[in-house]
Amino acid sequence: MAQMISYELPLVLALVGLVMVTSALGNAGIGTISIKDIMAYQASNLWPGKGLPVFDFIFKGFTPWAWFFLVQPLMLVIYYTCGLAETNRPPFDLPEAESELVAGYLTEYSGVRWAMFYLGEYGNMTIVSAIVTLLFLGGWSGPGVAYLTGLESPGWGVLGNLLALMYFVTKVYLLCFVFIWVRSTLPRLRADQLMQFAWLILIPVTLGNIVLTALVFLIVNSLGLSNLVFLIVLGVMNWLMFFGFIRVVQGATAATTRKAQAPAMRAQQRVAIVPQLAERAGASGQKP
C-alpha cells in the first residue's frame, strides 16, 4: 500500500507539466486533460515539402518533432517508471518477490485464477503504455493516417483508420517490450531504496519541473516571444534535467548500496585482521 501511494503522487505530478504546456499552446490560455486535444497539440501544421502529394501523405498529421516527449522527456521517463511501480513490475515487485517466494502470492493459485492475475498485470502494462503513447508519442498518428481520412472517402477512410490502429498498437507493444526488458535486466530494489526513490528523488523532480515550466512560460511571455521559443527553451532545459536525473540516480544507487554493504565489509575486514593479530602476538611471544 505504501508503494502504491508513494508512486501515485509523482505519476500525477509528471502530467501537470504536460497540462501546463497545453495551456501555453491553447488560444484561451487554459490547459486541457483531454487526450484528444493533447494529441491535436502534437500535430504541427508545418512540414517539409508542404503542398507536394508525397510529403503531404507522409507528414500530414505526423510530425514527430512536435511530440511532447521532446519537450518533457524527463516526465515521460518518470511517468513510465511510476507505471512500473504501480503495476508491481520489476524492479518494484516487492509485493510479489517471486525470486524468494517461488512465485509470490501466485503460489496459492492455479488454473484460471492464476491466469486472471497475469491478465490483470499485463492489462495494466497495456494501459500504462497506451497512456504514454497518447500523451507523449503522438498516439495513433503516422504516415498516411490524416491524409487518407481527410479524403472523405469511405474506402480510404477505413484504410486510414486501419493504419492508425496499426501505428498505435505498434507503439504500445514497443513500450510493453520495455516492461519485459526491464524485468530481465534490473535487480529488485530494497524497501528503503524503493521509498527513497519516490520521496527524495521523483517527487522533488516533478515539483521542480512544474516550477521550471511556469518560470519559462512567464519569462518568454513577458518578453513577447512566440510559443515556439517557449517549447524550444523548455525542451532544452528538460533534456538537461534528464541527464542530470540519470547522474543523480546513479549516485544515489551507489551510495545506498555502499551503505547496505558496509556491515558485511567491516565484518570481512575484522575476519582478515584476526589472523594477522594472532601472528603478531605469537611473534612477539618468541622474543627473549
Phi and psi restraints in degrees (value plus and minus 20) as a CYANA .aco file:
   2 ALA   PHI     -82.6   -42.6
   2 ALA   PSI     -58.3   -18.3
   3 GLN   PHI     -84.1   -44.1
   3 GLN   PSI     -63.1   -23.1
   4 MET   PHI     -84.0   -44.0
   4 MET   PSI     -64.9   -24.9
   5 ILE   PHI     -87.8   -47.8
   5 ILE   PSI     -61.2   -21.2
   6 SER   PHI     -82.7   -42.7
   6 SER   PSI     -59.6   -19.6
   7 TYR   PHI    -111.6   -71.6
   7 TYR   PSI     -29.8    10.2
   8 GLU   PHI     -90.7   -50.7
   8 GLU   PSI     -52.8   -12.8
   9 LEU   PHI     -85.1   -45.1
   9 LEU   PSI     -75.7   -35.7
  10 PRO   PHI     -85.7   -45.7
  10 PRO   PSI     -46.2    -6.2
  11 LEU   PHI     -81.9   -41.9
  11 LEU   PSI     -63.7   -23.7
  12 VAL   PHI     -94.9   -54.9
  12 VAL   PSI     -61.5   -21.5
  13 LEU   PHI     -84.0   -44.0
  13 LEU   PSI     -48.3    -8.3
  14 ALA   PHI     -85.4   -45.4
  14 ALA   PSI     -45.1    -5.1
  15 LEU   PHI    -109.6   -69.6
  15 LEU   PSI     -33.0     7.0
  16 VAL   PHI     -85.1   -45.1
  16 VAL   PSI     -62.7   -22.7
  17 GLY   PHI     -80.8   -40.8
  17 GLY   PSI     -56.1   -16.1
  18 LEU   PHI     -84.8   -44.8
  18 LEU   PSI     -62.6   -22.6
  19 VAL   PHI     -84.6   -44.6
  19 VAL   PSI     -56.0   -16.0
  20 MET   PHI     -85.8   -45.8
  20 MET   PSI     -54.9   -14.9
  21 VAL   PHI     -84.3   -44.3
  21 VAL   PSI     -61.3   -21.3
  22 THR   PHI     -85.6   -45.6
  22 THR   PSI     -51.2   -11.2
  23 SER   PHI     -87.1   -47.1
  23 SER   PSI     -52.3   -12.3
  24 ALA   PHI     -93.1   -53.1
  24 ALA   PSI     -52.7   -12.7
  25 LEU   PHI    -102.9   -62.9
  25 LEU   PSI     -43.5    -3.5
  26 GLY   PHI     -92.3   -52.3
  26 GLY   PSI     132.2   172.2
  27 ASN   PHI     -89.7   -49.7
  27 ASN   PSI     -55.4   -15.4
  28 ALA   PHI    -107.4   -67.4
  28 ALA   PSI     -23.4    16.6
  29 GLY   PHI      53.2    93.2
  29 GLY   PSI      -0.5    39.5
  30 ILE   PHI    -134.7   -94.7
  30 ILE   PSI     109.1   149.1
  31 GLY   PHI     -92.1   -52.1
  31 GLY   PSI     149.1   189.1
  32 THR   PHI    -156.9  -116.9
  32 THR   PSI     129.4   169.4
  33 ILE   PHI    -132.9   -92.9
  33 ILE   PSI      -8.9    31.1
  34 SER   PHI     -95.1   -55.1
  34 SER   PSI     104.5   144.5
  35 ILE   PHI     -82.9   -42.9
  35 ILE   PSI     -57.6   -17.6
  36 LYS   PHI     -82.7   -42.7
  36 LYS   PSI     -63.5   -23.5
  37 ASP   PHI     -88.2   -48.2
  37 ASP   PSI     -59.5   -19.5
  38 ILE   PHI     -82.7   -42.7
  38 ILE   PSI     -59.5   -19.5
  39 MET   PHI     -84.4   -44.4
  39 MET   PSI     -57.6   -17.6
  40 ALA   PHI     -84.8   -44.8
  40 ALA   PSI     -54.9   -14.9
  41 TYR   PHI     -88.6   -48.6
  41 TYR   PSI     -37.9     2.1
  42 GLN   PHI    -111.1   -71.1
  42 GLN   PSI     -10.8    29.2
  43 ALA   PHI    -133.7   -93.7
  43 ALA   PSI      96.5   136.5
  44 SER   PHI    -109.1   -69.1
  44 SER   PSI     132.2   172.2
  45 ASN   PHI    -109.1   -69.1
  45 ASN   PSI     -20.5    19.5
  46 LEU   PHI    -137.3   -97.3
  46 LEU   PSI     111.4   151.4
  47 TRP   PHI    -172.9  -132.9
  47 TRP   PSI     137.6   177.6
  48 PRO   PHI     -84.8   -44.8
  48 PRO   PSI     120.0   160.0
  49 GLY   PHI      50.2    90.2
  49 GLY   PSI       8.9    48.9
  50 LYS   PHI     -82.4   -42.4
  50 LYS   PSI     112.5   152.5
  51 GLY   PHI      84.3   124.3
  51 GLY   PSI     -40.5    -0.5
  52 LEU   PHI    -109.2   -69.2
  52 LEU   PSI     113.2   153.2
  53 PRO   PHI     -75.0   -35.0
  53 PRO   PSI     -62.0   -22.0
  54 VAL   PHI     -84.7   -44.7
  54 VAL   PSI     -66.8   -26.8
  55 PHE   PHI     -90.0   -50.0
  55 PHE   PSI     -55.4   -15.4
  56 ASP   PHI     -84.3   -44.3
  56 ASP   PSI     -58.8   -18.8
  57 PHE   PHI     -83.3   -43.3
  57 PHE   PSI     -59.9   -19.9
  58 ILE   PHI     -98.1   -58.1
  58 ILE   PSI     -67.9   -27.9
  59 PHE   PHI    -122.6   -82.6
  59 PHE   PSI     -28.6    11.4
  60 LYS   PHI     -87.2   -47.2
  60 LYS   PSI      97.3   137.3
  61 GLY   PHI      57.7    97.7
  61 GLY   PSI     -23.3    16.7
  62 PHE   PHI    -147.1  -107.1
  62 PHE   PSI      70.0   110.0
  63 THR   PHI    -147.6  -107.6
  63 THR   PSI      65.3   105.3
  64 PRO   PHI     -79.4   -39.4
  64 PRO   PSI     -44.4    -4.4
  65 TRP   PHI     -91.1   -51.1
  65 TRP   PSI     -27.0    13.0
  66 ALA   PHI    -126.1   -86.1
  66 ALA   PSI     -18.1    21.9
  67 TRP   PHI     -89.5   -49.5
  67 TRP   PSI     128.7   168.7
  68 PHE   PHI     -93.7   -53.7
  68 PHE   PSI     -32.2     7.8
  69 PHE   PHI     -88.5   -48.5
  69 PHE   PSI     -40.8    -0.8
  70 LEU   PHI     -98.0   -58.0
  70 LEU   PSI     -47.1    -7.1
  71 VAL   PHI    -109.0   -69.0
  71 VAL   PSI     -56.5   -16.5
  72 GLN   PHI    -148.2  -108.2
  72 GLN   PSI      40.2    80.2
  73 PRO   PHI     -84.8   -44.8
  73 PRO   PSI     -57.0   -17.0
  74 LEU   PHI     -86.0   -46.0
  74 LEU   PSI     -58.0   -18.0
  75 MET   PHI     -88.4   -48.4
  75 MET   PSI     -51.9   -11.9
  76 LEU   PHI     -82.1   -42.1
  76 LEU   PSI     -66.6   -26.6
  77 VAL   PHI     -84.2   -44.2
  77 VAL   PSI     -62.6   -22.6
  78 ILE   PHI     -87.3   -47.3
  78 ILE   PSI     -63.2   -23.2
  79 TYR   PHI     -82.1   -42.1
  79 TYR   PSI     -62.9   -22.9
  80 TYR   PHI     -86.8   -46.8
  80 TYR   PSI     -58.6   -18.6
  81 THR   PHI     -83.4   -43.4
  81 THR   PSI     -63.4   -23.4
  82 CYS   PHI     -85.5   -45.5
  82 CYS   PSI     -52.3   -12.3
  83 GLY   PHI     -83.7   -43.7
  83 GLY   PSI     -57.8   -17.8
  84 LEU   PHI     -79.4   -39.4
  84 LEU   PSI     -64.1   -24.1
  85 ALA   PHI     -89.1   -49.1
  85 ALA   PSI     -60.0   -20.0
  86 GLU   PHI     -88.9   -48.9
  86 GLU   PSI     -48.9    -8.9
  87 THR   PHI    -111.9   -71.9
  87 THR   PSI     -14.9    25.1
  88 ASN   PHI      38.5    78.5
  88 ASN   PSI      17.9    57.9
  89 ARG   PHI    -113.6   -73.6
  89 ARG   PSI     133.5   173.5
  90 PRO   PHI     -78.5   -38.5
  90 PRO   PSI     123.8   163.8
  91 PRO   PHI    -109.6   -69.6
  91 PRO   PSI       3.1    43.1
  92 PHE   PHI    -131.5   -91.5
  92 PHE   PSI       9.8    49.8
  93 ASP   PHI    -115.9   -75.9
  93 ASP   PSI      18.3    58.3
  94 LEU   PHI     -80.8   -40.8
  94 LEU   PSI     -56.2   -16.2
  95 PRO   PHI     -82.1   -42.1
  95 PRO   PSI     -44.4    -4.4
  96 GLU   PHI    -119.3   -79.3
  96 GLU   PSI     -71.8   -31.8
  97 ALA   PHI      27.2    67.2
  97 ALA   PSI      37.0    77.0
  98 GLU   PHI     -89.3   -49.3
  98 GLU   PSI     -42.5    -2.5
  99 SER   PHI     -90.9   -50.9
  99 SER   PSI     -48.6    -8.6
 100 GLU   PHI    -111.2   -71.2
 100 GLU   PSI     -49.6    -9.6
 101 LEU   PHI    -136.4   -96.4
 101 LEU   PSI       9.8    49.8
 102 VAL   PHI      47.4    87.4
 102 VAL   PSI     -86.0   -46.0
 103 ALA   PHI    -165.6  -125.6
 103 ALA   PSI       5.3    45.3
 104 GLY   PHI      43.2    83.2
 104 GLY   PSI    -164.3  -124.3
 105 TYR   PHI     -88.8   -48.8
 105 TYR   PSI     -34.7     5.3
 106 LEU   PHI     -90.1   -50.1
 106 LEU   PSI     -32.8     7.2
 107 THR   PHI     -80.8   -40.8
 107 THR   PSI     -48.8    -8.8
 108 GLU   PHI    -101.2   -61.2
 108 GLU   PSI     -24.1    15.9
 109 TYR   PHI    -144.9  -104.9
 109 TYR   PSI     136.8   176.8
 110 SER   PHI    -172.8  -132.8
 110 SER   PSI     150.6   190.6
 111 GLY   PHI      45.7    85.7
 111 GLY   PSI    -155.4  -115.4
 112 VAL   PHI     -87.0   -47.0
 112 VAL   PSI     -58.4   -18.4
 113 ARG   PHI     -84.3   -44.3
 113 ARG   PSI     -60.7   -20.7
 114 TRP   PHI     -82.5   -42.5
 114 TRP   PSI     -61.7   -21.7
 115 ALA   PHI     -84.5   -44.5
 115 ALA   PSI     -54.2   -14.2
 116 MET   PHI     -85.7   -45.7
 116 MET   PSI     -58.1   -18.1
 117 PHE   PHI     -80.8   -40.8
 117 PHE   PSI     -66.6   -26.6
 118 TYR   PHI     -89.5   -49.5
 118 TYR   PSI     -53.3   -13.3
 119 LEU   PHI     -83.8   -43.8
 119 LEU   PSI     -60.7   -20.7
 120 GLY   PHI     -86.2   -46.2
 120 GLY   PSI     -59.8   -19.8
 121 GLU   PHI     -84.2   -44.2
 121 GLU   PSI     -67.3   -27.3
 122 TYR   PHI     -94.6   -54.6
 122 TYR   PSI     -45.2    -5.2
 123 GLY   PHI     -85.6   -45.6
 123 GLY   PSI     -61.0   -21.0
 124 ASN   PHI     -84.3   -44.3
 124 ASN   PSI     -59.7   -19.7
 125 MET   PHI     -79.1   -39.1
 125 MET   PSI     -62.8   -22.8
 126 THR   PHI     -86.6   -46.6
 126 THR   PSI     -58.6   -18.6
 127 ILE   PHI     -85.8   -45.8
 127 ILE   PSI     -65.7   -25.7
 128 VAL   PHI     -81.4   -41.4
 128 VAL   PSI     -63.3   -23.3
 129 SER   PHI     -84.7   -44.7
 129 SER   PSI     -58.0   -18.0
 130 ALA   PHI     -86.2   -46.2
 130 ALA   PSI     -61.0   -21.0
 131 ILE   PHI     -86.7   -46.7
 131 ILE   PSI     -61.4   -21.4
 132 VAL   PHI     -81.5   -41.5
 132 VAL   PSI     -61.2   -21.2
 133 THR   PHI     -82.5   -42.5
 133 THR   PSI     -63.1   -23.1
 134 LEU   PHI     -91.4   -51.4
 134 LEU   PSI     -59.8   -19.8
 135 LEU   PHI    -106.8   -66.8
 135 LEU   PSI     -49.7    -9.7
 136 PHE   PHI    -140.0  -100.0
 136 PHE   PSI     -42.5    -2.5
 137 LEU   PHI    -137.6   -97.6
 137 LEU   PSI       3.7    43.7
 138 GLY   PHI      58.2    98.2
 138 GLY   PSI     -15.1    24.9
 139 GLY   PHI      44.0    84.0
 139 GLY   PSI    -149.2  -109.2
 140 TRP   PHI    -111.8   -71.8
 140 TRP   PSI      -7.5    32.5
 141 SER   PHI     -89.5   -49.5
 141 SER   PSI     125.4   165.4
 142 GLY   PHI    -195.7  -155.7
 142 GLY   PSI     151.7   191.7
 143 PRO   PHI     -78.3   -38.3
 143 PRO   PSI     106.2   146.2
 144 GLY   PHI      73.0   113.0
 144 GLY   PSI     -35.1     4.9
 145 VAL   PHI     -87.4   -47.4
 145 VAL   PSI     -78.6   -38.6
 146 ALA   PHI     -86.1   -46.1
 146 ALA   PSI     -53.7   -13.7
 147 TYR   PHI     -86.7   -46.7
 147 TYR   PSI     -66.4   -26.4
 148 LEU   PHI     -91.0   -51.0
 148 LEU   PSI     -61.5   -21.5
 149 THR   PHI     -90.4   -50.4
 149 THR   PSI     -40.9    -0.9
 150 GLY   PHI    -103.8   -63.8
 150 GLY   PSI     -24.4    15.6
 151 LEU   PHI     -97.2   -57.2
 151 LEU   PSI     -30.4     9.6
 152 GLU   PHI      36.9    76.9
 152 GLU   PSI      18.8    58.8
 153 SER   PHI    -139.7   -99.7
 153 SER   PSI     109.9   149.9
 154 PRO   PHI     -75.9   -35.9
 154 PRO   PSI     -64.0   -24.0
 155 GLY   PHI     -85.1   -45.1
 155 GLY   PSI     -70.4   -30.4
 156 TRP   PHI     -86.3   -46.3
 156 TRP   PSI     -52.3   -12.3
 157 GLY   PHI     -84.6   -44.6
 157 GLY   PSI     -60.5   -20.5
 158 VAL   PHI     -83.8   -43.8
 158 VAL   PSI     -62.3   -22.3
 159 LEU   PHI     -82.3   -42.3
 159 LEU   PSI     -61.6   -21.6
 160 GLY   PHI     -82.9   -42.9
 160 GLY   PSI     -59.6   -19.6
 161 ASN   PHI     -88.3   -48.3
 161 ASN   PSI     -55.7   -15.7
 162 LEU   PHI     -86.0   -46.0
 162 LEU   PSI     -59.7   -19.7
 163 LEU   PHI     -82.7   -42.7
 163 LEU   PSI     -62.1   -22.1
 164 ALA   PHI     -80.8   -40.8
 164 ALA   PSI     -62.8   -22.8
 165 LEU   PHI     -83.0   -43.0
 165 LEU   PSI     -60.7   -20.7
 166 MET   PHI     -84.2   -44.2
 166 MET   PSI     -64.7   -24.7
 167 TYR   PHI     -82.9   -42.9
 167 TYR   PSI     -63.0   -23.0
 168 PHE   PHI     -84.6   -44.6
 168 PHE   PSI     -66.9   -26.9
 169 VAL   PHI     -84.7   -44.7
 169 VAL   PSI     -57.2   -17.2
 170 THR   PHI     -82.6   -42.6
 170 THR   PSI     -65.1   -25.1
 171 LYS   PHI     -83.8   -43.8
 171 LYS   PSI     -61.7   -21.7
 172 VAL   PHI     -84.5   -44.5
 172 VAL   PSI     -62.1   -22.1
 173 TYR   PHI     -86.4   -46.4
 173 TYR   PSI     -56.1   -16.1
 174 LEU   PHI     -83.8   -43.8
 174 LEU   PSI     -60.3   -20.3
 175 LEU   PHI     -89.8   -49.8
 175 LEU   PSI     -56.1   -16.1
 176 CYS   PHI     -84.2   -44.2
 176 CYS   PSI     -54.5   -14.5
 177 PHE   PHI     -82.1   -42.1
 177 PHE   PSI     -56.8   -16.8
 178 VAL   PHI     -84.5   -44.5
 178 VAL   PSI     -57.8   -17.8
 179 PHE   PHI     -74.1   -34.1
 179 PHE   PSI     -69.9   -29.9
 180 ILE   PHI     -88.6   -48.6
 180 ILE   PSI     -57.0   -17.0
 181 TRP   PHI     -82.4   -42.4
 181 TRP   PSI     -65.5   -25.5
 182 VAL   PHI     -82.6   -42.6
 182 VAL   PSI     -59.1   -19.1
 183 ARG   PHI     -79.4   -39.4
 183 ARG   PSI     -57.5   -17.5
 184 SER   PHI    -111.4   -71.4
 184 SER   PSI     -19.0    21.0
 185 THR   PHI    -133.4   -93.4
 185 THR   PSI     -68.8   -28.8
 186 LEU   PHI    -115.7   -75.7
 186 LEU   PSI     120.9   160.9
 187 PRO   PHI     -97.4   -57.4
 187 PRO   PSI     143.5   183.5
 188 ARG   PHI     -91.6   -51.6
 188 ARG   PSI     122.4   162.4
 189 LEU   PHI     -98.0   -58.0
 189 LEU   PSI     130.7   170.7
 190 ARG   PHI     -95.8   -55.8
 190 ARG   PSI     146.0   186.0
 191 ALA   PHI     -82.5   -42.5
 191 ALA   PSI     -59.9   -19.9
 192 ASP   PHI     -88.5   -48.5
 192 ASP   PSI     -58.9   -18.9
 193 GLN   PHI     -84.9   -44.9
 193 GLN   PSI     -57.8   -17.8
 194 LEU   PHI     -79.7   -39.7
 194 LEU   PSI     -68.4   -28.4
 195 MET   PHI     -94.7   -54.7
 195 MET   PSI     -58.2   -18.2
 196 GLN   PHI     -84.0   -44.0
 196 GLN   PSI     -58.2   -18.2
 197 PHE   PHI     -82.4   -42.4
 197 PHE   PSI     -57.6   -17.6
 198 ALA   PHI     -94.8   -54.8
 198 ALA   PSI     -70.5   -30.5
 199 TRP   PHI    -106.0   -66.0
 199 TRP   PSI     -50.4   -10.4
 200 LEU   PHI    -119.6   -79.6
 200 LEU   PSI     -33.8     6.2
 201 ILE   PHI    -142.4  -102.4
 201 ILE   PSI     -79.8   -39.8
 202 LEU   PHI     -86.0   -46.0
 202 LEU   PSI     -68.5   -28.5
 203 ILE   PHI     -85.9   -45.9
 203 ILE   PSI     -67.1   -27.1
 204 PRO   PHI     -80.0   -40.0
 204 PRO   PSI     -57.5   -17.5
 205 VAL   PHI     -86.8   -46.8
 205 VAL   PSI     -63.7   -23.7
 206 THR   PHI     -86.0   -46.0
 206 THR   PSI     -59.4   -19.4
 207 LEU   PHI     -85.1   -45.1
 207 LEU   PSI     -60.3   -20.3
 208 GLY   PHI     -83.0   -43.0
 208 GLY   PSI     -56.0   -16.0
 209 ASN   PHI     -85.3   -45.3
 209 ASN   PSI     -57.3   -17.3
 210 ILE   PHI     -83.2   -43.2
 210 ILE   PSI     -66.3   -26.3
 211 VAL   PHI     -83.9   -43.9
 211 VAL   PSI     -63.0   -23.0
 212 LEU   PHI     -82.5   -42.5
 212 LEU   PSI     -64.2   -24.2
 213 THR   PHI     -80.9   -40.9
 213 THR   PSI     -62.2   -22.2
 214 ALA   PHI     -85.8   -45.8
 214 ALA   PSI     -62.4   -22.4
 215 LEU   PHI     -85.3   -45.3
 215 LEU   PSI     -63.2   -23.2
 216 VAL   PHI     -82.7   -42.7
 216 VAL   PSI     -63.7   -23.7
 217 PHE   PHI     -85.2   -45.2
 217 PHE   PSI     -59.9   -19.9
 218 LEU   PHI     -83.7   -43.7
 218 LEU   PSI     -64.0   -24.0
 219 ILE   PHI     -88.3   -48.3
 219 ILE   PSI     -66.4   -26.4
 220 VAL   PHI     -84.1   -44.1
 220 VAL   PSI     -60.6   -20.6
 221 ASN   PHI     -88.2   -48.2
 221 ASN   PSI     -57.8   -17.8
 222 SER   PHI     -88.3   -48.3
 222 SER   PSI     -47.4    -7.4
 223 LEU   PHI    -104.9   -64.9
 223 LEU   PSI     -23.9    16.1
 224 GLY   PHI      54.3    94.3
 224 GLY   PSI       3.0    43.0
 225 LEU   PHI    -105.3   -65.3
 225 LEU   PSI     145.2   185.2
 226 SER   PHI    -100.0   -60.0
 226 SER   PSI     148.8   188.8
 227 ASN   PHI     -85.3   -45.3
 227 ASN   PSI     -48.8    -8.8
 228 LEU   PHI     -82.3   -42.3
 228 LEU   PSI     -61.0   -21.0
 229 VAL   PHI     -84.0   -44.0
 229 VAL   PSI     -61.2   -21.2
 230 PHE   PHI     -79.3   -39.3
 230 PHE   PSI     -65.0   -25.0
 231 LEU   PHI     -87.1   -47.1
 231 LEU   PSI     -59.8   -19.8
 232 ILE   PHI     -86.4   -46.4
 232 ILE   PSI     -67.6   -27.6
 233 VAL   PHI     -83.0   -43.0
 233 VAL   PSI     -65.2   -25.2
 234 LEU   PHI     -84.3   -44.3
 234 LEU   PSI     -59.9   -19.9
 235 GLY   PHI     -83.9   -43.9
 235 GLY   PSI     -63.6   -23.6
 236 VAL   PHI     -82.2   -42.2
 236 VAL   PSI     -65.3   -25.3
 237 MET   PHI     -86.9   -46.9
 237 MET   PSI     -55.8   -15.8
 238 ASN   PHI     -90.4   -50.4
 238 ASN   PSI     -55.3   -15.3
 239 TRP   PHI     -86.8   -46.8
 239 TRP   PSI     -57.0   -17.0
 240 LEU   PHI     -83.6   -43.6
 240 LEU   PSI     -61.5   -21.5
 241 MET   PHI     -82.9   -42.9
 241 MET   PSI     -55.2   -15.2
 242 PHE   PHI     -82.3   -42.3
 242 PHE   PSI     -67.8   -27.8
 243 PHE   PHI     -88.9   -48.9
 243 PHE   PSI     -56.4   -16.4
 244 GLY   PHI     -84.6   -44.6
 244 GLY   PSI     -56.2   -16.2
 245 PHE   PHI     -82.0   -42.0
 245 PHE   PSI     -60.9   -20.9
 246 ILE   PHI     -82.1   -42.1
 246 ILE   PSI     -62.5   -22.5
 247 ARG   PHI     -84.8   -44.8
 247 ARG   PSI     -60.4   -20.4
 248 VAL   PHI     -84.0   -44.0
 248 VAL   PSI     -63.9   -23.9
 249 VAL   PHI     -84.0   -44.0
 249 VAL   PSI     -60.7   -20.7
 250 GLN   PHI     -82.4   -42.4
 250 GLN   PSI     -64.6   -24.6
 251 GLY   PHI     -84.9   -44.9
 251 GLY   PSI     -62.4   -22.4
 252 ALA   PHI     -85.4   -45.4
 252 ALA   PSI     -58.8   -18.8
 253 THR   PHI     -84.4   -44.4
 253 THR   PSI     -63.8   -23.8
 254 ALA   PHI     -85.2   -45.2
 254 ALA   PSI     -60.6   -20.6
 255 ALA   PHI     -85.9   -45.9
 255 ALA   PSI     -65.6   -25.6
 256 THR   PHI     -87.6   -47.6
 256 THR   PSI     -52.5   -12.5
 257 THR   PHI     -87.7   -47.7
 257 THR   PSI     -64.3   -24.3
 258 ARG   PHI     -82.3   -42.3
 258 ARG   PSI     -59.4   -19.4
 259 LYS   PHI     -84.5   -44.5
 259 LYS   PSI     -59.9   -19.9
 260 ALA   PHI     -91.6   -51.6
 260 ALA   PSI     -52.1   -12.1
 261 GLN   PHI    -106.3   -66.3
 261 GLN   PSI     -29.5    10.5
 262 ALA   PHI     -78.2   -38.2
 262 ALA   PSI     -66.8   -26.8
 263 PRO   PHI     -79.9   -39.9
 263 PRO   PSI     -62.3   -22.3
 264 ALA   PHI     -86.4   -46.4
 264 ALA   PSI     -57.6   -17.6
 265 MET   PHI     -87.3   -47.3
 265 MET   PSI     -60.1   -20.1
 266 ARG   PHI     -85.3   -45.3
 266 ARG   PSI     -58.3   -18.3
 267 ALA   PHI     -84.6   -44.6
 267 ALA   PSI     -60.9   -20.9
 268 GLN   PHI     -83.5   -43.5
 268 GLN   PSI     -59.1   -19.1
 269 GLN   PHI     -84.2   -44.2
 269 GLN   PSI     -59.9   -19.9
 270 ARG   PHI     -85.8   -45.8
 270 ARG   PSI     -60.2   -20.2
 271 VAL   PHI     -84.5   -44.5
 271 VAL   PSI     -56.5   -16.5
 272 ALA   PHI     -93.2   -53.2
 272 ALA   PSI     -48.0    -8.0
 273 ILE   PHI    -100.6   -60.6
 273 ILE   PSI     -51.3   -11.3
 274 VAL   PHI     -76.7   -36.7
 274 VAL   PSI     -69.3   -29.3
 275 PRO   PHI     -81.6   -41.6
 275 PRO   PSI     -55.4   -15.4
 276 GLN   PHI     -85.4   -45.4
 276 GLN   PSI     -59.9   -19.9
 277 LEU   PHI     -85.4   -45.4
 277 LEU   PSI     -58.4   -18.4
 278 ALA   PHI     -85.5   -45.5
 278 ALA   PSI     -60.6   -20.6
 279 GLU   PHI     -83.3   -43.3
 279 GLU   PSI     -62.1   -22.1
 280 ARG   PHI     -84.8   -44.8
 280 ARG   PSI     -60.4   -20.4
 281 ALA   PHI     -85.2   -45.2
 281 ALA   PSI     -60.6   -20.6
 282 GLY   PHI     -87.1   -47.1
 282 GLY   PSI     -59.4   -19.4
 283 ALA   PHI     -86.6   -46.6
 283 ALA   PSI     -57.8   -17.8
 284 SER   PHI     -91.3   -51.3
 284 SER   PSI     -49.5    -9.5
 285 GLY   PHI     -92.5   -52.5
 285 GLY   PSI     -43.6    -3.6
 286 GLN   PHI    -101.1   -61.1
 286 GLN   PSI     -34.3     5.7
 287 LYS   PHI     -92.7   -52.7
 287 LYS   PSI     124.6   164.6
